[in-house]
Amino acid sequence: MIEEVKNTLKPNTLDKETLIKGFKNLCTAKALTFLYEENFKTVSKYVHATSRGHEVIQTAVGMQLKPIDYAFPYYRDDSMLLAIGMRPYELMLQVLAKRDDPFSGGRTYYCHPSLKDDDKPKIPHQSSATGMQAIPATGVAMGFWYKEAEGLDTSEEKPIVVCSLGDASVTEGEISEAFQMAALKQLPILYLVQDNGWDISANEEETRAQNAFEYAAGFHGLDAVSIDGTDFEESYRTISEVIDTIRTERRPILVHAKVPLLNHHTSGVRMEWYRDDLDEARSRDPYPKMKKLLAENGFSEDEIQGFENECIDIVRADFEEALKAEDPKPEDLFTHDFAPTTVTEEVGDRSPEGADKVVMVDCALFAIEELMAKHQECLLYGQDVGGRLGGVFREAATLAQKFGDNRVFNTPIQEAFIVGSTVGMSAVGLKPIVEVQFADYIWPGLNQLFTEVSRSCYLSNGKWPVSMILRVPIGAYGSGGPYHSSSVESVVCNIRGLKIAYPSNGADLKGLMKAAYYDPNPVVIFEHKGLYWSKVPGTKGATSVEPAEDYILPFGKAWVLQEIWKQEHEETLSIITYGMGVHWAMNASEELGLQDRIEIIDLRTLHPLDYETVFKSVKKCGKALVVTEEPSENSFSRALQGRIQEECFRELDGPVMVIGSENMPAIPLNSTLEQTMIPSVEKVKEKVEEIMGY
């Protein structure tokens, strides 16, 4: 259908108002480019790129978007931003990193928008990492699909999503994950690919086996069309037809627009350093083409010059105003790392009378079932969580049967999409709970977790927190070998902007799952698969009386699981731990007969971390041991050790010690080697005796 669109559209169908608006937008964007070059020393303090050469296709798209739509412009799309109604002044506040920059408050680069105005398309935050916006954008479209399928959106006019990409970025693997899901589920998204033939200094002949239009042919269900993105009539009419099709037929379409790059890649990478095609590129300049189009439609030279002069005057006046704007204050650094949460205190019945004891995995299952029954915006997806299996650990068993295949569904094997799509799902008011099947497979999703999920609230200046839960089965259990046994909490804890839980028992897991759901921020929950059914000797304590539905356990509240009194004449020890380490510590304490001299702190959440409870315990006991399953070098546990040493130095009677796994690259498959690698009750006992005798 769509490849023939440009041949079937009627010529000369654009009215004069559309031509004037389009030309003025083109003139404004061009004037921005020239002004930035004239004032290079002023504006190049911070890196920027401009849309020079790309203006026509961006204008054609921006003019036709509605406030109900969502857009993901990339860093060269200032023409699109102007076309949706942004003032040059507002864009300049960002190029100058001013405090009133409407997108990020001076935190991120020029043309990295995040917008939530009622009268404009919505623009969630996105990063500079090229192509990474495709997955969050497709997540928005999947959110529309879900809301329409479940009757949550019954409006007559349907929204669409526009994801803008450079052709070079389409070589990214994450683009294929986005295209795959859009084609598979027939999602209402327009992928606008602007092809100027360049990466930075590498050109298309060096880096691409095919362009985006040709690549799209491999995704059945994703129609594509290739157009001249410098021709306003062709661009406007093609985009009009494509948007109408997506709005009514609810399916994805890719538009590949050939354009020249007529300015520098960015202000820091100058085109004259490496370009040998500048004369050819200038021959395709959309600006004289647009002037000719206006002349052919009855506009005089004076009228055309008048439009241009008007735009130049606005741009220059806005620049003078922007130069006077206030810079951010030092205290502005510390806002919007997280959105405020209402969950601050433990509430509800943790141990209801007459309730059955259940294994840890079922506490999580029942928590999600209760949430899904109460909140239709709650859904669960990941690999193998659907109705046939209900998760490889049966952690989603029966949920698809109870809530349907739209709310609980399998994804392809694509961790980046699983993680990154939550950005878009959250942006349209949904609460996704997603799974990475094993902690070892979180790595393909780490780019989205770090670049898009964790930074969205901060870099959008609080407009777009990502409300999601990522479940991660973790830890060594039953000879899982090197690809199903890893501990990865140190890496994830180094991603600022995430809340992280690592419970040791079912009651905590259920309470933290509820807190995570009602938290507007992204949450990672590590669930030790060796505790799921308490099959590991000594882990019966992970089995709990199932808390009531109203039970909520806030983040940042450690549990003094085994509390002792301050003792002046006895050696006492505080053990700080989490997850499986709690059970090693409890059993070691019992077997040594030192329950009255060892205090055990279950952290429960790694961020926020309850330092107050930790320091209070260490200062009381005088000695401290951190127990972890991770290899201890360069780790979360070493950082905690250092913090304890720094804060409690005066009260310590010995060095703060750490016990973790051996510092080897992976956990071997052989059971003897596995047990040699990881901590155990016996190893913790030896460490306790060492520190107590120090």
Secondary structure, DSSP 4 states (H G I P E B T S, - for coil): -GGGHHHHSPSS---HHHHHHHHHHHHHHHHHHHHHHHTHHHHTTS-----TTTHHHHHHHHTT--TT-EEE--TT-HHHHHHTT--HHHHHHHHTT-TT-TTTSS-S-TT---B--TTS-BB----SSTTTTHHHHHHHHHHHHHHHHTTS---SSPP-EEEEEEGGGGGSHHHHHHHHHHHHHT--EEEEEEE-SBSSS-BHHHH-SS-HHHHHTTSTT-EEEEEETT-HHHHHHHHHHHHHHHHHH---EEEEEE----S-SBTTB-GGGT-S-HHHHHTT-HHHHHHHHHHHTT--HHHHHHHHHHHHHHHHHHHHHHHTSPPPPGGGGGS-SS---S--S-BS-SS-TTPPEE-HHHHHHHHHHHHHHH-TTEEEEETT-STTTS-TTSTTTTHHHHH-TTTEEE--S-HHHHHHHHHHHHHTT-EEEEE-SSGGG-HHHHHHIIIIITTHHHHTTTS----EEEEEEES--SS--TTS----HHHHHTSTT-EEE--SSHHHHHHHHHHHHT-SSEEEEEEETTTSS--STT-GGG-EEPPPTT-B--TT--EEEE-----SSS--EEEEE-THHHHHHHHHHHHHT-TTTEEEEE--EEES--HHHHHHHHHHHS-EEEEEEEE-TTSHHHHHHHHHHHHSGGG-SS--EEEEE-S-SS--SSHHHHHHHS--HHHHHHHHHHHHT-
